[in-house]
Amino acid sequence: MSNNFEPLRADEVVSVDNSLKILVNHPTFKTHELTEALITLLKNADRIFQADKVDEKMKWGGEGITAQVLKYGADGWQKGKVRISLEFCPDEPEVKKTSNEPNTSEPESPLDEIRRMQE
């Protein structure tokens, strides 16, 4: 498996083994359901979260919050936003079919080229 994780959009659907589900009561869910459940968990467990700026702190799961990040190889701190997201890395890369490929899975016959020339 590669390490090419990509963020999932909020409306994309995830399915996990029933024994591995967390925060959401069913094994198949939209990405935003897990993010919202995590924010709700934090909201209910964190006294600071409940104390002030609740609306601002809810942005962790959506548009993001103002932050600074120090990344490897960077010259210094970079200002921007951070947010919680769910990422996915496929076991095998998706093979995209080109328009030049035949629509069938049958191998092309050597005679097909001659047939095309006669058309």
Salt bridges, closest charged atoms under 4 A:
ASP11 OD1 - ARG9 NE 3.65
GLU33 OE2 - HIS26 NE2 3.50
GLU36 OE2 - HIS32 ND1 3.18
ASP52 OD1 - LYS57 NZ 3.55
GLU56 OE2 - LYS59 NZ 3.13
GLU63 OE2 - LYS59 NZ 3.57
GLU63 OE2 - LYS81 NZ 3.98
GLU108 OE2 - ARG116 NH2 2.61
ASP112 OD1 - ARG115 NH1 2.69
GLU113 OE1 - ARG116 NH2 3.13
